Amino acid sequence: MQVTGRRLVWHGMLLFLVGLVTGTQQRRFTNMRMALSAHLEGVMNGTFLIALGAIWTQVKLPPNLRRAARWTTLYGTYGNWLFTTVGAALGTAAANPTLSQGHHGKPWQERLVLLGFRSMRYAFLTAVVLIVSGLTRGLSEE
């Protein structure tokens, strides 16, 4: 396993741990349903990073695109956990009305969480498109 793959696995284990800890503190959040979602985001995104690290050598992209894929993946996975956790702590509803029934943050809190979710969503989408493209290139070279 190369250095980048190993680092992705390390980040995956860290995010998995953060997700587990978030789950143990669920009752301390303003919105416990969203805190449960934050716990699951940490665990699932950590698992995704571990799997990605294991196959990273198969992602065939030019160096700049590989870097972009790595950093947008890290932002997307950590951001997914972070903005869900912040939303749970502040009790915001704009980013996820289904999990936030009866909860509403102040307008600036709602905007902060909503912008965080939007930026993370686009970063993660970009990362996955780059990774799929890099995996597809590897297939066509065989």
N, C-alpha and C positions, 0 to 999 in steps of 0.2 A: 504494500500500500504506500503510495507516495505521500509527501508531506501535506498537501492540500486535502487529500482524502482523510488522512488521520486527523487533521484539524477539524474537518466537518464532523467526524465521529465524536471528537471531544466536545464540540459545541452541541451536538445532539444529546450527549449524555448530560451536559450541564443544563440544557433546556428541559430535558426529561426530569431531572432533579428539581428544577424550579417549579415545574408543573406539579410534581408530587407535593412539594411544600405548600404551594398555593391551595391544593386540595385539603391539606390539613388545617388551613386557616379560613376555610369557606365561611364559617359563621361570623367572622369578624367584618365581613364586607357589607356595605349598604344594600347591595343587590346580590343575594346569595345564589340565585339562579345563574346570573352572569358570572359569578365567581366559580361556579361549577364548570361553566363553559371555559373560563380562563384556565382552570386546572386541565381540562381536556385538550385545550389548544397547546399548552406546554408539553403534555405527554405525547400527543400526536405529532406535533411539529418536531419534537426531539427525535422521535422514531423516524420521521422523514429524513432528518439530517443524517442520522446514523446510516440509513439505507443509501442515501446519496453519496456519503463518504465511501461506502463500500464499493460503489460502481463508478466513482469519479474518474478513474483511468479510462473508462469507456466513453466519456463525454469528449468528443473530438471537435474542439472549437479553436479558433485563433486565440492567442494569449489575451488580447484585450476583451474579447467576448467571454472567455473563461473567467476572467476577473469580474466582469460585469455579472455573469451568472452566479458566481460565488457570493458577491456582496449583496446582490438583490435577493438571493435566497436567504442569507443571514438576516437582512433587514426584514424580509417578509415573515420569517419564522419567529424571530424574537419580537417583531412588531405585532404580530398576531396575538401573542401571549400578552405583551405589554398593554396594548390598547384595550384588550378585553378586560384585563385586570384593572386598569385605570377607570374604565367604564363601570366596573363592578364596585369599585371603591367610591366613586362619585355618585353612583346611582343614575347615570345618564341613560337616555332612551333613544336618542336619534339614530345611533349606529345599529341598534338591534331592538326594535320595538317588541318583538316576540318575547325576548328574555326580560324585558324591562317593564312589563305591565305594572302600572302604579308607581313607577319611579321616574323622576325627572330631575336633571341637574340644572344648574344655572346656565343661562345662554352661552357664556364663554366656555363652560365645561362641555356642553353638548357639541359646540363647534370644534373644540380641541380633539375630542374623541372621534368625531365624525371625520375630520381631516386626517387624523392618524390612521383610521381604518381605510380611508380612500387611498392614501399614499402607500400603505402596506399592501393593499389589494393589487394595485398596479405594479408594484415592485415584484410581488410574488408571481403574478401572471407573466411578467417579463422573464423572470427567472425560469419558470417552467417551460415557456416557449423556447428559450435559449437551450435549456437542457435537452428537451425533446429533439431540437434541431441537431445538437451535438451527438445525441445517440443515433439519430437517423444517418448522419454523416458516417458514423462508424459502421453502420450496416451496409451502406452503399460501397464502401471500400473493400469489403470482403469478397 
